[in-house]
Amino acid sequence: MTHTKYKLLGRGLLYDAIGMVTMGIPVIGPFLDLIWAPFAAREMQKMYKGEKGKIASILVFIEEILPVSDIIPTFTLMWLYTFVWNRKEQPVPQTIEVEVND
């Protein structure tokens, strides 16, 4: 689990960096976003399964397709939401004493 968790973080950082680089390329950067947005959305849905992944893929598509919003690190924010902010508390272990009669 821990290996997979940090592998997702690495991929997310890479995808965020690629999305931000397109903003810095004059003239053709916005056109690259037209190609990058659907790819980023598909990758987000592959990385995070279920309803959360679907919602995140829509959000990353919108973020990448809109001008100037490329600065938002959507993949990293999704990783933080999944593994840091939305952590479910672990149940406290309980001890049950059993008496054995010989």
C-alpha positions as CSV (number, residue, x, y, z in Angstrom):
1,M,0.0,0.0,0.0
2,T,2.7,2.5,1.0
3,H,4.7,1.8,-2.2
4,T,1.5,2.3,-4.3
5,K,0.7,5.5,-2.4
6,Y,4.0,7.1,-3.2
7,K,4.0,5.8,-6.8
8,L,0.7,7.7,-7.2
9,L,2.2,10.8,-5.7
10,G,5.2,10.6,-8.1
11,R,2.9,10.2,-11.1
12,G,0.7,13.0,-9.9
13,L,3.6,15.4,-9.5
14,L,4.8,14.5,-13.0
15,Y,1.4,15.1,-14.5
16,D,1.0,18.4,-12.7
17,A,4.4,19.5,-14.0
18,I,3.5,18.6,-17.5
19,G,0.2,20.5,-17.2
20,M,2.0,23.6,-15.9
21,V,4.7,23.5,-18.6
22,T,2.1,24.0,-21.4
23,M,1.1,27.3,-19.8
24,G,4.7,28.6,-20.3
25,I,4.8,27.9,-24.0
26,P,3.7,31.0,-25.9
27,V,1.2,30.6,-28.7
28,I,1.0,26.8,-28.9
29,G,0.6,26.2,-25.1
30,P,-3.2,26.6,-25.2
31,F,-3.5,24.3,-28.1
32,L,-1.4,21.7,-26.3
33,D,-3.9,21.9,-23.5
34,L,-6.6,20.7,-25.9
35,I,-4.6,17.5,-26.2
36,W,-3.4,17.3,-22.6
37,A,-6.9,17.8,-20.9
38,P,-8.5,14.5,-22.1
39,F,-5.3,12.6,-21.4
40,A,-5.0,14.0,-17.9
41,A,-8.7,13.2,-17.2
42,R,-8.2,9.6,-18.4
43,E,-5.1,9.2,-16.2
44,M,-6.8,10.6,-13.2
45,Q,-9.6,8.1,-13.5
46,K,-7.1,5.3,-13.9
47,M,-5.2,6.4,-10.8
48,Y,-8.2,6.9,-8.5
49,K,-11.1,4.4,-9.0
50,G,-14.7,4.9,-8.2
51,E,-16.8,8.0,-7.8
52,K,-13.9,10.1,-6.5
53,G,-11.9,9.3,-9.5
54,K,-14.7,10.2,-11.9
55,I,-15.3,13.5,-10.2
56,A,-11.5,14.2,-10.1
57,S,-11.2,13.4,-13.8
58,I,-13.9,15.9,-14.6
59,L,-12.2,18.6,-12.4
60,V,-8.8,18.0,-14.0
61,F,-10.3,18.2,-17.5
62,I,-11.9,21.5,-16.7
63,E,-8.8,22.8,-15.0
64,E,-6.6,21.9,-17.9
65,I,-8.9,23.2,-20.6
66,L,-9.4,26.6,-19.0
67,P,-6.8,29.3,-19.6
68,V,-4.5,30.3,-16.7
69,S,-5.8,27.6,-14.3
70,D,-2.9,25.3,-15.2
71,I,-1.1,26.5,-12.1
72,I,-3.5,24.4,-9.9
73,P,-1.8,21.1,-9.0
74,T,-5.0,18.9,-9.3
75,F,-3.3,15.5,-9.2
76,T,-1.3,16.5,-6.1
77,L,-4.5,17.9,-4.4
78,M,-6.3,14.6,-5.2
79,W,-3.5,12.6,-3.7
80,L,-3.6,14.8,-0.5
81,Y,-7.3,14.4,-0.4
82,T,-7.1,10.7,-0.7
83,F,-4.2,9.9,1.6
84,V,-3.9,12.8,4.0
85,W,-7.1,14.8,4.5
86,N,-9.7,12.0,4.0
87,R,-8.0,9.3,6.1
88,K,-10.4,7.1,7.9
89,E,-9.6,6.6,11.6
90,Q,-8.5,3.1,12.4
91,P,-10.6,1.3,14.9
92,V,-9.2,1.0,18.4
93,P,-8.2,-2.7,19.0
94,Q,-10.2,-4.3,21.8
95,T,-9.0,-7.1,24.0
96,I,-11.4,-9.9,24.8
97,E,-10.4,-12.1,27.8
98,V,-11.3,-15.7,27.5
99,E,-11.3,-18.1,30.5
100,V,-10.5,-21.7,29.7
101,N,-11.6,-24.4,32.0
102,D,-9.6,-27.5,32.1
